[in-house]
Amino acid sequence: MNDFNNEIMQLKNIFEKNCDEETKIKQEKFLLNNFQFYGILTGKRKPLIKGLLSEWNKKYPNFNDKKALFKELYYQPQREFKYSAIEFLNLWWQKNLTFDDLDWLLALIRMDIWWETVDNVDDIFGQILFNHNDQPAARIYINKLINDEDDWVKRIAIQLQLNFKEKMDVDLIFALVEPLLTTTNFYLIRSIGWALRNAKRVAPEKVESFIIRNNISNKIIAVINEH
């Protein structure tokens, strides 16, 4: 089985040649010094590796090879590798990933999970779940996410519909966020506020009624009213 050492080294060489110590310190501080960085901002990193990711997508037409390469990239300790893994995933997931692959993806995302990795895959989960031909099974899966012990996984559930606009299921958003309205977790407060803000654009009266009925905290309301 391919161990993808060549691919890892290609990216590593690019990252090491373009690393910046000052940026590295700032990036690591931004994520509370939980993770390692090379110190390459997204705007610089993406053009450096875009062609390489496209080349690998063509080089490995087999779905299992694509999944294996994604996994190897994601396993590397520096965040730039994880971001690159997700960008590689975005080249092929729509034609390949199905409902049955969600547990595989979730298991990988759980590794060194934080808001920026969650926020780069929540739409993938959302599109797969809401387009699944067995909606009862999809709803069971969404309930599994929102009831997970990890707040980052809860964030995925709350943010599934952030890009759905008028197609969003407002009642489902209410059901997902209502048990969490008293949370003190900053990142969940942000997620809840974003979800309700988007829902308000679709069903303003329903959302206003939900806010009043649940005596929603000023912290969440502040997020709802940001834009």
C-alpha positions as CSV (number, residue, x, y, z in Angstrom):
1,M,0.0,0.0,0.0
2,N,1.2,3.5,-0.8
3,D,2.6,5.3,2.2
4,F,2.7,8.6,0.3
5,N,6.2,9.5,1.7
6,N,7.0,11.3,-1.6
7,E,3.8,13.5,-1.3
8,I,4.5,14.3,2.3
9,M,8.1,15.3,1.5
10,Q,7.0,17.5,-1.4
11,L,4.7,19.5,0.8
12,K,7.2,19.6,3.6
13,N,9.9,21.0,1.3
14,I,7.5,23.7,0.1
15,F,6.5,24.6,3.6
16,E,10.0,24.7,5.0
17,K,11.2,26.9,2.2
18,N,8.3,29.3,2.8
19,C,8.1,29.3,6.6
20,D,8.1,32.5,8.6
21,E,9.0,32.5,12.3
22,E,7.1,35.7,13.1
23,T,3.9,34.4,11.4
24,K,4.4,31.0,13.0
25,I,4.4,32.6,16.5
26,K,1.3,34.6,15.7
27,Q,-0.6,31.6,14.2
28,E,0.2,29.4,17.2
29,K,-0.8,32.1,19.6
30,F,-4.1,32.6,17.7
31,L,-4.9,28.9,18.4
32,L,-3.9,29.2,22.0
33,N,-0.5,27.5,21.4
34,N,-2.3,24.1,21.1
35,F,-0.8,23.3,17.6
36,Q,2.2,23.6,15.5
37,F,2.6,25.8,12.4
38,Y,5.2,26.5,9.7
39,G,4.1,30.1,9.6
40,I,2.5,30.4,6.1
41,L,-0.7,32.4,5.7
42,T,-3.5,30.9,3.6
43,G,-3.1,33.5,0.9
44,K,0.5,32.5,0.3
45,R,0.1,28.7,1.0
46,K,-2.8,28.0,-1.4
47,P,-1.0,29.2,-4.6
48,L,2.1,27.3,-3.6
49,I,0.3,23.9,-3.4
50,K,-2.7,24.3,-5.7
51,G,-1.0,22.6,-8.7
52,L,0.4,19.8,-6.6
53,L,-3.0,18.9,-5.1
54,S,-4.6,18.9,-8.5
55,E,-1.8,16.7,-9.8
56,W,-2.4,14.2,-7.0
57,N,-6.1,14.2,-7.6
58,K,-5.4,13.0,-11.1
59,K,-2.6,10.7,-10.1
60,Y,-4.8,8.8,-7.7
61,P,-8.2,8.2,-9.4
62,N,-9.0,5.3,-7.0
63,F,-11.3,6.5,-4.2
64,N,-9.5,4.5,-1.5
65,D,-6.1,6.0,-2.6
66,K,-7.6,9.5,-2.3
67,K,-8.9,8.8,1.2
68,A,-5.6,7.3,2.2
69,L,-3.6,10.3,1.0
70,F,-6.0,12.7,2.7
71,K,-5.5,10.7,5.9
72,E,-1.7,10.8,5.7
73,L,-1.7,14.6,5.0
74,Y,-4.1,15.1,7.9
75,Y,-2.0,13.1,10.3
76,Q,1.0,15.4,10.0
77,P,1.5,17.7,13.1
78,Q,1.6,21.1,11.4
79,R,-1.7,22.8,10.7
80,E,-0.7,23.7,7.1
81,F,-0.8,19.9,6.3
82,K,-4.3,19.7,7.7
83,Y,-5.5,22.7,5.7
84,S,-3.9,21.2,2.6
85,A,-5.6,17.8,3.3
86,I,-9.0,19.5,3.4
87,E,-8.2,21.4,0.2
88,F,-7.3,18.1,-1.4
89,L,-10.6,16.6,-0.1
90,N,-12.5,19.5,-1.6
91,L,-11.3,18.5,-5.1
92,W,-13.1,15.2,-5.0
93,W,-15.5,14.7,-2.1
94,Q,-18.6,15.7,-4.1
95,K,-18.1,12.9,-6.6
96,N,-17.0,10.3,-4.1
97,L,-18.0,10.8,-0.4
98,T,-21.4,9.4,0.7
99,F,-23.3,9.1,3.9
100,D,-21.4,5.9,4.7
101,D,-18.1,7.8,4.7
102,L,-19.1,10.3,7.4
103,D,-17.9,8.3,10.3
104,W,-14.5,7.9,8.6
105,L,-14.3,11.7,8.0
106,L,-15.4,12.5,11.6
107,A,-12.9,10.1,13.1
108,L,-10.1,12.0,11.3
109,I,-11.4,15.4,12.1
110,R,-11.5,14.6,15.8
111,M,-7.7,14.4,15.7
112,D,-6.3,17.8,17.0
113,I,-9.8,19.2,16.4
114,W,-10.4,23.0,16.7
115,W,-12.7,25.6,15.3
116,E,-10.7,26.1,12.0
117,T,-10.8,22.4,11.0
118,V,-14.4,22.1,12.0
119,D,-15.4,25.2,10.1
120,N,-13.7,23.7,6.9
121,V,-15.8,20.5,6.9
122,D,-19.2,21.4,8.4
123,D,-20.6,22.2,4.9
124,I,-19.4,18.8,3.6
125,F,-21.3,17.1,6.4
126,G,-24.3,19.3,5.7
127,Q,-24.5,18.7,2.0
128,I,-24.1,15.0,2.4
129,L,-26.6,14.7,5.2
130,F,-29.3,16.8,3.7
131,N,-29.0,15.2,0.2
132,H,-29.0,11.7,1.6
133,N,-31.9,9.6,0.2
134,D,-32.7,8.3,3.7
135,Q,-33.6,11.4,5.6
136,P,-34.6,9.6,8.8
137,A,-31.1,8.0,8.9
138,A,-29.6,11.4,8.3
139,R,-31.6,13.0,11.1
140,I,-30.4,10.2,13.5
141,Y,-26.8,11.0,12.5
142,I,-27.4,14.8,13.1
143,N,-28.7,13.9,16.5
144,K,-25.6,11.9,17.1
145,L,-23.4,14.9,16.3
146,I,-25.3,17.3,18.5
147,N,-25.3,14.8,21.4
148,D,-21.6,14.1,21.1
149,E,-19.5,14.8,24.3
150,D,-17.1,16.9,22.2
151,D,-18.3,20.5,21.8
152,W,-16.4,20.8,18.5
153,V,-18.6,18.0,17.1
154,K,-21.7,19.8,18.4
155,R,-20.4,22.8,16.5
156,I,-20.5,20.8,13.3
157,A,-24.1,19.9,13.9
158,I,-25.1,23.5,14.6
159,Q,-23.3,24.8,11.5
160,L,-24.5,22.2,9.0
161,Q,-26.8,24.7,7.3
162,L,-24.8,27.9,7.4
163,N,-24.6,28.0,3.6
164,F,-28.1,26.7,2.9
165,K,-29.8,30.2,2.7
166,E,-33.6,29.8,2.0
167,K,-33.3,26.0,1.9
168,M,-32.4,25.7,5.6
169,D,-34.6,23.8,8.0
170,V,-35.3,26.5,10.6
171,D,-37.2,24.2,12.9
172,L,-34.3,21.8,13.0
173,I,-31.9,24.6,13.9
174,F,-34.2,25.4,16.8
175,A,-34.2,21.8,17.9
176,L,-30.4,21.6,17.8
177,V,-29.6,24.8,19.6
178,E,-32.3,24.9,22.2
179,P,-30.6,22.5,24.7
180,L,-27.4,24.5,24.4
181,L,-28.7,28.0,24.9
182,T,-27.2,28.3,28.4
183,T,-23.7,27.2,27.3
184,T,-20.7,29.3,28.3
185,N,-18.6,27.9,25.6
186,F,-17.5,30.8,23.4
187,Y,-17.3,28.8,20.3
188,L,-20.7,27.3,20.7
189,I,-22.2,30.7,21.5
190,R,-20.7,31.9,18.1
191,S,-22.1,28.9,16.3
192,I,-25.6,29.3,17.8
193,G,-25.6,33.0,17.0
194,W,-24.6,32.4,13.4
195,A,-27.2,29.7,12.9
196,L,-30.0,31.8,14.3
197,R,-28.8,34.9,12.4
198,N,-29.0,33.0,9.1
199,A,-32.4,31.5,10.1
200,K,-33.6,35.0,10.9
201,R,-33.0,36.0,7.3
202,V,-35.3,33.2,6.1
203,A,-38.0,33.3,8.9
204,P,-37.5,36.5,10.9
205,E,-40.8,36.2,12.8
206,K,-40.2,32.6,13.8
207,V,-36.7,33.4,15.0
208,E,-37.8,36.5,17.0
209,S,-40.5,34.3,18.7
210,F,-37.9,31.7,19.5
211,I,-35.6,34.3,21.0
212,I,-38.3,35.8,23.2
213,R,-39.7,32.4,24.2
214,N,-36.3,31.1,25.3
215,N,-35.0,34.3,26.9
216,I,-31.8,34.0,24.8
217,S,-28.7,35.5,26.4
218,N,-27.3,38.8,25.3
219,K,-24.1,37.1,24.2
220,I,-26.0,35.0,21.6
221,I,-28.1,38.0,20.6
222,A,-25.0,40.1,20.0
223,V,-23.8,37.5,17.5
224,I,-27.2,37.3,15.8
225,N,-27.1,41.1,15.4
226,E,-23.5,41.4,14.1
227,H,-24.6,41.9,10.5
